[in-house]
Amino acid sequence: MCCLFTLLVVFGPRLVLLIWYFSNPVYWNLYITNGIFACLGFIFLPWTLLCYMLVAPGGVEGAEWLFVGLGLLADIGSYSGGAYGNRNRIPGYGGSSDIVT
């Protein structure tokens, strides 16, 4: 079950972005003018890009930046969650199993 959740977190937003791009490329070309921005967003910040594309039609103003920020927090959490969860498995990292009495 944990592996399924990890796969959904890693590949879920990228799969949604691919399906959305191939089903409506005009929408993407309207709101993303730079291909580098789209590629980097797809590779490194997929949740942020997905949230941006959801709020882009009306222009990103005011509270809509909150949604983009939540996407950024989801990306940061997906990258840092594995290291925190496995901190006791790394020798010398200072987990509770390293304490010698």
C-alpha positions as CSV (number, residue, x, y, z in Angstrom):
1,M,0.0,0.0,0.0
2,C,2.9,2.4,0.8
3,C,4.5,1.8,-2.6
4,L,1.2,2.5,-4.4
5,F,0.9,5.8,-2.5
6,T,4.5,6.7,-3.4
7,L,3.9,5.9,-7.1
8,L,0.8,8.1,-7.0
9,V,2.7,11.0,-5.4
10,V,5.6,10.8,-7.8
11,F,3.8,10.0,-11.1
12,G,0.3,11.2,-10.5
13,P,0.7,14.9,-11.2
14,R,3.0,14.2,-14.2
15,L,0.4,11.8,-15.7
16,V,-2.3,14.4,-15.2
17,L,-0.1,17.0,-16.9
18,L,0.6,14.8,-19.8
19,I,-3.0,13.8,-20.4
20,W,-4.1,17.5,-20.0
21,Y,-1.4,18.7,-22.5
22,F,-2.3,16.1,-25.1
23,S,-6.0,16.7,-24.8
24,N,-5.9,20.5,-24.9
25,P,-2.5,21.9,-26.2
26,V,-4.1,25.2,-27.1
27,Y,-4.8,25.9,-23.4
28,W,-1.2,25.2,-22.6
29,N,0.2,27.3,-25.4
30,L,-2.0,30.2,-24.2
31,Y,-0.7,30.2,-20.6
32,I,2.8,28.9,-20.9
33,T,4.9,30.9,-23.3
34,N,8.2,29.4,-22.5
35,G,8.9,25.7,-23.1
36,I,11.7,25.7,-20.6
37,F,9.3,26.7,-17.8
38,A,7.0,23.8,-18.8
39,C,9.8,21.2,-18.9
40,L,11.3,22.3,-15.6
41,G,7.9,22.4,-14.0
42,F,7.1,18.9,-15.3
43,I,10.4,17.5,-14.1
44,F,11.0,19.2,-10.7
45,L,7.8,20.9,-9.6
46,P,4.8,19.0,-11.1
47,W,2.3,19.9,-8.3
48,T,3.2,23.6,-8.6
49,L,2.8,23.6,-12.4
50,L,-0.5,21.7,-12.0
51,C,-1.8,24.3,-9.5
52,Y,-0.6,27.2,-11.7
53,M,-2.4,25.8,-14.8
54,L,-5.6,25.5,-12.8
55,V,-5.6,29.1,-11.7
56,A,-4.0,30.6,-14.8
57,P,-7.1,31.4,-16.9
58,G,-8.3,34.2,-14.7
59,G,-4.8,35.5,-14.0
60,V,-2.9,34.6,-10.9
61,E,-3.8,37.3,-8.4
62,G,-4.5,37.6,-4.7
63,A,-5.6,34.4,-3.1
64,E,-4.8,32.3,-6.2
65,W,-1.1,32.6,-5.2
66,L,-2.1,30.5,-2.2
67,F,-3.0,27.6,-4.4
68,V,0.3,27.9,-6.2
69,G,2.1,28.0,-2.9
70,L,0.2,24.9,-1.7
71,G,1.4,23.2,-4.9
72,L,5.0,24.2,-4.0
73,L,4.6,22.8,-0.5
74,A,3.3,19.5,-1.9
75,D,6.5,19.4,-4.1
76,I,8.8,20.1,-1.3
77,G,7.0,17.6,0.9
78,S,7.2,14.9,-1.8
79,Y,11.0,15.4,-2.0
80,S,11.8,15.7,1.7
81,G,9.3,13.2,3.1
82,G,11.4,10.1,2.2
83,A,14.6,11.4,3.9
84,Y,12.8,12.2,7.1
85,G,11.0,8.9,7.2
86,N,14.2,6.9,6.7
87,R,16.4,8.9,9.1
88,N,16.9,6.0,11.4
89,R,18.3,3.8,8.6
90,I,21.2,6.1,7.8
91,P,24.2,5.2,10.0
92,G,25.6,8.1,12.0
93,Y,22.7,10.4,11.2
94,G,21.6,10.7,14.8
95,G,18.6,8.5,14.9
96,S,17.4,6.9,18.1
97,S,19.2,3.6,17.3
98,D,22.6,5.3,17.3
99,I,22.7,6.2,21.0
100,V,25.3,4.3,22.9
101,T,24.9,4.2,26.7
